[in-house]
């Protein structure tokens, strides 16, 4: 699996476009050989939905321990990755394959910073963490290596909290309201979270972002404390 490296990220959000807008509530999903589970990963396309601090109206999660909540109210996934995965698996993924609400162009993990603030339609959101993929993705798509591939590449998408509620449409414009001064990209944070548990300098860098999701802050702080205690 090839990772894209060596390119300086270009932060130009003028050409951002929503390619697919989806929401969905938990429902039973069959997978494997006669197994089933409750999940909201199979979201349906919508044209206009109100976004509150808790998430989109008509959207929800089954596993409230690991998904949802104010820090994870909106899930965004880069549209460009679909071509990467389609080529890798020689199989076309369905829209909103990763259970994301918004599939967007020109907002890759390497381009977006934790703490960045964006206006989407009437609403204003703030990036809080990279999305941590789970095996529900493999179960839904019957593509077992996909979860591992997402972790390896860091092509996970990311989550946001809602700063200002409002209606979002499938043709809403997305614009950067405020760039976070620490400039910690989602991709950097992903690689640290998944692959660099002993990177003390990296941990300190990510933790300097006050707007980091609380669950990530707790996990990374515990790692840093263990490293400090062993030195």
Beta strands, then each sheet from edge to edge (+ up, - down):
strand 1: 18-23
strand 2: 27-31
strand 3: 35-39
strand 4: 44-45
strand 5: 48-52
strand 6: 55-56
strand 7: 74-78
strand 8: 102-104
strand 9: 117-120
strand 10: 123-130
strand 11: 158-164
strand 12: 166-169
strand 13: 174-178
sheet 1: 4+ 1- 8+ 7+ 11- 10+ 9- 13+
sheet 2: 2+ 3-
sheet 3: 6+ 5- 12+
end
